[in-house]
């Protein structure tokens, strides 16, 4: 493990992290009580609340702490970016929020519902009604046309086929693909596929959209267009966007940027702070990218 | 920090519980069919494994029946031949003269015919490396060979179904993210595999019948036609269809169950 000269690497952090009490972790939170963050949270309602979530993986004989007692609130209508080098726990946190993965400890609350405590049937319904997913690899169903892909979440939710088709056409027109309704994913470019994915994520009018490195497989220009489409459409609808990224273009549209490192929240920045510090972040990232996976303990 | 509050009116949990709308079975069926249509080549390969297994099963069933029918015809003909010779002596006195003459002529013709047929069938059976007795006893020496061949076919079908499910783990993960419930994933694959099994079984039965009939005609000449087990046909066809569908469904059930229970994160992580 590589030690960083930041505030959260205490000597205790390398050995018995799981046993650490919650209180101790809370006081280690670098962002607790920061005035501007408190101000930012004022009058905002919480959509997703991550409460002291840990996730450990057992790889061979080693226990891998992908997330270490992370707590974070996501507010309605904000555009939140989760930054961090690969292996920082960013994707894990992201998957926890989306209910794609379950925490080893702690709970992710979507509004007033603890995701992991829901029966599987209701989990599926929650994903269907409240969350839209956008993946780095688009993950369109390869055998379905663009229109059918967008219709899928609606049909899974029990919508009428005709209405679903109309809505899919409208959504695809909105992302500029009205001439590609009946093309299958392999007949579309990466940018077009991601547009279909955006349309699909909005199909059931979710309150949250989770975008996992949506520009990761795209060139710079297409990536910019995708980000613009995503942020425009979400703002029109007041959708909360949570995006995992290490794409700096995505930061400029973010309301808030959370940096994850070694399975913990390293820093939270608001958009106005970002403009000042954006240069420093870019200098910062290559060094961090080599730091490897979070905490590795030997049992 | 704020306490989590519902975004919309009313608590979310209640909304989720109250909302029971979901994908209808009819829609699911059309999804399954659409998937099969688009993946035509891939599903054709899967179906082919069922076709071969069922064709083999049908062929064994029909070919065995034909052989048994031929053998039992030999026995029957020889028995009637013997009894007719007795009957000639006993009945000729009581019939009217013309009737008796006609009967005798017909019987005489039948006698010769029956004798020829019986001898010919005996010869054909021998030429095929069997005899009336072995064919009738039914305890074919290659029973275990047939069993092994069927088992191999079964494993082949299962493997094809397993592959067709596992190569779609990612798609399943995506579907689950979009709100597919476990039972929907299982049903989707069961529909697909049952359909593949049935189509494969029908094609297999046809193929098996054609091959069995051709072989029978080659082996037993016209007796292959005349001794065709029409009474057995329904039974064999029904059995083949059921076995075909079952093979496919059982083959797909386990991987589909695994896929449906998978956490989306694991399903998504699999390579395409």
Contacts between the chains, C-beta under 8 A, distances in Angstrom:
chain1	res1	chain2	res2	distance
A	41	B	1	6.6
A	41	B	2	6.3
A	44	B	2	6.9
A	45	B	2	6.7
A	45	B	5	5.0
A	45	B	7	6.3
A	46	B	1	7.8
A	46	B	2	5.0
A	46	B	3	7.2
A	46	B	4	4.6
A	46	B	5	6.6
A	47	B	4	7.9
A	47	B	7	5.9
A	49	B	4	4.6
A	73	B	1	5.8
A	73	B	2	6.8
A	73	B	4	7.9
A	76	B	7	5.6
A	95	B	265	5.0
A	98	B	177	7.3
A	99	B	264	8.0
A	100	B	177	6.4
A	100	B	263	7.1
A	100	B	264	4.3
A	100	B	265	4.5
A	100	B	268	7.0
A	101	B	263	6.3
A	101	B	264	7.7
A	101	B	265	4.1
A	102	B	263	6.9
A	109	B	4	5.0
A	110	B	12	6.9
A	111	B	4	6.0
A	111	B	5	7.4
A	111	B	6	5.0
A	111	B	7	5.7
A	111	B	11	7.8
A	111	B	12	4.4
A	112	B	4	5.8
A	112	B	5	7.3
A	112	B	6	5.5
A	112	B	11	5.1
A	112	B	12	5.5
A	112	B	13	6.4
A	113	B	12	5.0
A	113	B	13	4.9
A	113	B	16	7.2
A	118	B	13	7.9
A	118	B	16	7.7
A	120	B	181	7.2
A	120	B	182	5.9
A	121	B	181	5.4
A	121	B	182	7.8
A	122	B	13	7.8
A	122	B	16	5.0
A	122	B	17	6.9
A	124	B	176	6.8
A	124	B	179	5.3
A	124	B	180	6.3
A	124	B	181	4.3
A	124	B	182	7.5
A	125	B	16	5.1
A	125	B	19	6.5
A	125	B	22	7.9
A	125	B	179	6.5
A	125	B	181	7.7
A	126	B	12	7.7
A	126	B	16	5.8
A	127	B	176	7.4
A	127	B	177	6.0
A	127	B	178	7.0
A	127	B	179	4.8
A	128	B	178	6.6
A	128	B	179	2.3
A	129	B	15	7.9
A	129	B	16	7.2
A	129	B	19	7.0
A	129	B	179	7.2
A	130	B	12	7.3
A	131	B	177	8.0
A	133	B	177	4.6
A	133	B	178	7.2
A	135	B	174	7.7
A	135	B	268	7.4
A	139	B	170	7.0
A	139	B	173	7.7
A	139	B	174	4.4
A	139	B	177	7.8
A	139	B	268	7.2
A	140	B	174	7.8
A	141	B	171	5.7
A	141	B	174	6.4
A	141	B	175	7.3
A	142	B	171	7.2
A	143	B	34	7.2
A	143	B	35	5.4
A	143	B	38	3.9
A	143	B	39	5.9
A	144	B	34	7.5
A	144	B	38	7.8
A	148	B	34	7.8
A	152	B	175	7.5
A	152	B	178	5.7
A	153	B	178	4.5
A	153	B	179	5.9
A	155	B	23	5.8
A	155	B	27	5.8
A	155	B	31	7.7
A	156	B	22	7.1
A	156	B	23	5.3
A	156	B	175	7.6
A	156	B	178	5.8
A	156	B	179	4.6
A	156	B	180	5.5
A	156	B	184	7.4
A	157	B	21	6.4
A	157	B	22	7.1
A	157	B	23	8.0
A	157	B	179	6.2
A	158	B	21	3.1
A	158	B	22	4.8
A	158	B	23	6.4
A	158	B	24	7.2
A	159	B	21	8.0
A	161	B	27	6.9
A	184	B	38	7.9
A	200	B	178	7.5
A	204	B	179	7.7
A	207	B	7	5.4
A	207	B	8	7.7
